Amino acid sequence: MILKRGVVIKKCNPEGKVRIGNEIWIAVAKDETEINVGENIIVCDVKGMKLFVEKGGVNVQLGRPLGSGLEN
């Protein structure tokens, strides 16, 4: 699960929910940062049934790097 990418569906402040593929997970934002709904995340650790995540990655719907100008 580490290094998997997903999207926030309930704000992580620091705890929220993310979708990775077809699964919904409880997630905790790394370093207690805030990650808003719709932002892309990457999993950096797993403890039990909680994922520890940070912002980043690619547009998981399009599979393109963020900032490439190809998001739309």
N, C-alpha and C positions, 0 to 999 in steps of 0.2 A: 504494500500500500504506500510505502514511502516513495516520494517523487511523483505520485499520481497527481493529476491536475483536476480541478473542478471549479465550481462556482458557488458563491454564497447565496443561500436562499432565505436565511434569517440572520440579520446583522450579528457579527461576532464582536462582542464588546465586554469582556474578551470571549465569552462563550456564545455560540450560535449554532446554525446548521448549514451544512454544505451538501451539494449534490455532486457525486462522482459517478459518471455513467448513469445508471438507473437507480443508484442507491443514495439514500439520505443518511447522513452521519452527523452526530454531535461533534462540533469542532471548537477548539480553543485557539484564539489568535496568539501566535508566538510573541513573546515580549509584551504581552497584554496590550497590543495595539488594537485599533478598531478597524474592522474590515466591513465595508458596506455591502448591502444586497446588490447582486449583479457583478461584483468584482471577482476576478479570477484568483484562484489560490493554488498553492502547491503544498502537499503534505510533507512535513519535515520529521514527524515522529508519531508514534501510536502508543497509547497506554490504555490497555483494556479496550473499551469500545469507543474511546475518544480519540479524535485526530487532532494533532497540533499542526497548525497551518500558518503560512505566511502569504502575503500578497505576491502575485506574480504569475508568470507563465504566458501562455498563448490564449487567444480567443478560443475557448473550448468548443464553441459552436462552429467556428469556421476553420480552426486549426492553423491560423495564421499568427505570426508574431504581432504582439501589440505594438502600435506605433509605426507599423509598416505602411499605413495609408490604405490598406486593403481590408480594414475591418468592416466597412459597409457593403 
